[in-house]
Amino acid sequence: MATAPPATATTTDERSSAPDAPADAAVGAHLGAASAAVRAGLPPGPRAPSFAQTLAWALAPTWVMRRCARRIGETFTITFWPSGMKLVLVSAPEDVKTVFTAPAEIAPSAAGNSPVRGVMGESSVIVLTGPEHMRQRKLLLPPFHGERMREYEQTIVQATRADMASWPRGEPMRLQERTRAITLEVILRAVFGVEAERMDPLRRAISGLLEPVHPLRLALLALSRPSLERPTGAFGEALDELDAVIYDELARRREQPDLAERTDILSLLMQARDEQGEAMTDVELRDELVTLLLAGHETTATSVAWAIERLVRHPDKLARLLDEIDAAAGTNGNGDGEAGAEGGRYMTAVINETLRVRPVVPITVRILQDELQVGDYTLPAGTRVTPAIYLTNRNPRIYEAPAEFRPERFLESGPETFSWIPFGGGIRRCIGAAFAQLEMKLILRTVLGELHPSLPRARRWRRGEWNRRRAITLVPAAGARVVWTTRE
Ligand code: HEM
């Protein structure tokens, strides 16, 4: 960790050790304090020793966040062992706005100080800060703009149909693994075009990178100092393999005469020029490709899995969505033509609500380079301030019954910029947000147009699958288990 919290950064103890008060009351108390003078230093944190905070955070981050929000309020500090590193979590939309709209030089992203750097590389848009970040971001944005994305629609529907053909009917399966295969196929094709067909080594290498990590290892990782270096061992080998395939492909492409006519993301990036007329180097291209491949598929796959996980436990919402899908298929004949890419209103509401109540990326971190007033606190330079996506999306001041899955809440009006933040915000908002939402809609529509999901008989997980940590995402603990039957 490059920037240690300064010695002056202290936290006070948890405000109350009384039994959990209702969430609204806790938040109300916190808001009541808003009129008090702005305080220097860090907000309060849990009383538990930092060792316990670290373990709990590694194993059950959403539990820790909910508990702290209930007991302390919308803003609190978690302390990590053994470094003493502190994270200040904020979840009031006003505070989230302050952090996301703070000048880039005051609140740059912390991703460059995390293990992400060793994997995605120093030139990755996620890792860079300042003008270099903006340069890469501008080069990357065009392929993700509206019109371009229509080109990916058929790819998404085809990849979904091809995978569904092998799904069992009438017996439980883990949906998460299948949606992951679909979104990996989609991102490979979007990024590499038809060449993706002969890219089995790439598929293998990426799957190797995403092997699940045992909870015990996760706990040990959390207690050790995160390495910023390129990983070694099996993970490092998978990364080497991935790099070799990518560099091979770059060399091959440079020799092809039709680069200018191609529309896949790699070809567009190879032709892109920055404001000085410079093209991206091979290392930059490698880093952005790995970034897109990794950031762009597991997140979307997990969100689709969560959508089905929620829908099977809310049969009335599922029925309403199926009605809408069937009505659209009736008007356009086969359900995969023009009528549907944007999805109906209820589909959009289901997706917004899934991303709200089960955000797959739970936090995003900025490291302050100068002091910044965030709500009631003047946070000193060096503070890691963290819009807590998970908590902001469930802020009881904004959402009635925030833990419940109610797509209807988004039917009348769409989500607000700073109280619905599954894709982060400001100048680092997710580049693939529109792509991801389009992909979610098309996968859900294609699957639910043909198959009816229901809950497996087993008692376990009946009420819902809890959040399990997988690398930096939160996935359904049982892989979104579901039973499919063919629809009449
Ligand atoms: C449901 C799916 C997805 C979710 C929930 C998600 C979430 C996020 C979040 C929370 C951030 C960090 C924003 C911040 O630091 O404020 C982010 C950044 C990013 N995402 Fe996504 N993402 C998804 C899909 C995608 C896809 C499909 C792609 C590309 C194909 C993508 C590419 C990126 C990139 C390149 C960044 C870095 C942006 C920057 O630092 O400027 N993501 N995403």
Residues whose N, C-alpha, C, O or C-beta is under 5 A from the ligand:
A	BS01	HEM	V125 I126 R137 L292 A295 G296 T299 T300 S303 V360 V361 T364 P422 F423 G424 G425 I427 R428 R429 C430 I431 G432 A433 F435 A436
